[in-house]
Amino acid sequence: MFNSVNSATCIGLSSILIWASLVAVVKLITESLTPISAIALIYSFSAMSILVLNGLPRFQHMSKVYVWGCGALFVAYEILFLVSIALSQNHDQVLIIAMINYLWPPLTIVFSILAKQLNYRWPIVLGFIVSVLGLLLVVNPDILNLRQFLHILQQNPIAYFFAFLGALLWPCYSVLTKKYAQGQNAVPLFFVVTAVSLWGIHFMMDEAFIFPQLNMWLLIAVTGALVGIAYSNWNQSLQFGNIKLLILATYFMPVLSSFMSMLILEATPSLSFWIGTCLVTFGAMICWKSTAEI
């Protein structure tokens, strides 16, 4: 499918750029429409995009644990993460939610160790602590002030809880997928279920539907299509590209996502936010360097 390893790797890196921009773009769209319907529209286009590129998988021949178990985790993660963005009350909260979500790289390593998929060395403990301290610094620059920390969380507890729960679910999905997928790819099916579930939530909540204007339709269609393309390209790039470089690049997503959000949302993160973001990335990289596949 690709002319060279380098082209496959570049395609994979483009997926990371799309995901890093997703948080800010989703927030822009949900600010103009009702939250759940906006997300449902985006993922409807994503589902159509990935179906066009990959087709509907023959899930009858796949492991039931993978299809039902991993599928449920995938759908739950996508919904929780996207809804947490939609529920954010301002752009500063969007940045915090993104950082909570990007705890998943070190958590994936921890869960992989518990599942006996990785060997590890003691610096992994240091890496995980550094990531958590970085997140705490992002949420509350006065990191030792517990009362201030709780006050910040109480400003939007549901959104922060959804983001944190999503950060726990994605590592579970990753670990179980590695064990049960057996080389199969049911992501197109998962996207369809995610889109249908979001529309179900929209109707159950009796949420008003704001019909998007033409420019918003274009933004929704492009965003949704790019998300579908990113997932499709990522699976291909992992097979044909430089997997070590691609995995390493994912650990820079907190910094990249913050930078893209700053540009798109015109936010002005504080110095402590950037320090915390870099600590999250640095801690994840320590965890990565301290492990090896069994």
C-alpha angles and dihedrals in degrees: 000000000000128000094223145356089258094057091048090050092050090051089053092049089053088058090056090052090052093050092047090056095044097084095056096041093049089051091052092051096045090051090062098042138030107290105240096038090051092053091044090054092050094050093044088062089043091054092049091048096051092043090055091049099042109012125223110308122236094248092173088081095047130095110275090221089056096045098042103025101038090035092056091048092049094049093044092050094049093048095045094047095045094044091049088056091047091050094052111117098209141003094267089060089050090059092049092049090051091053092048088052092051091064084087097089096061091036090053089055092048092049091046089055091049088050089051093241094122139041115220145195127217097262087075088079090056091048093052092048091050091052093050092047089050091053092048089052091051092051096041122015088197089065096179094052103095093178091056090047092054090045091056092048091049090058090073110359097162095054093046092046092050091050092049093046089051090051087057096045098051094060088049089053092048095049095046093044091056090052102042109022093079092197094311124128119211095161093115089057090046090053092052091051090047092053093046091047092052091052089048090053090047093055095040090054089050086229117180116249117226110199107229122236119240096266090050091049088054092049092048093048094047093045093048093046092049092051090053091046091049093055092045093048093045093058090049095045092052088058099044107019137071098289095188092056092045094051091046090052091056089064090064092057094100091058093040093047091050091050093049091047090051090054099041099039095034089232122162109215117200125244090255089055092055092046090051092047091052090048091054089053094043092049091050090051091051088053090049094050091048096059139068132186116261 
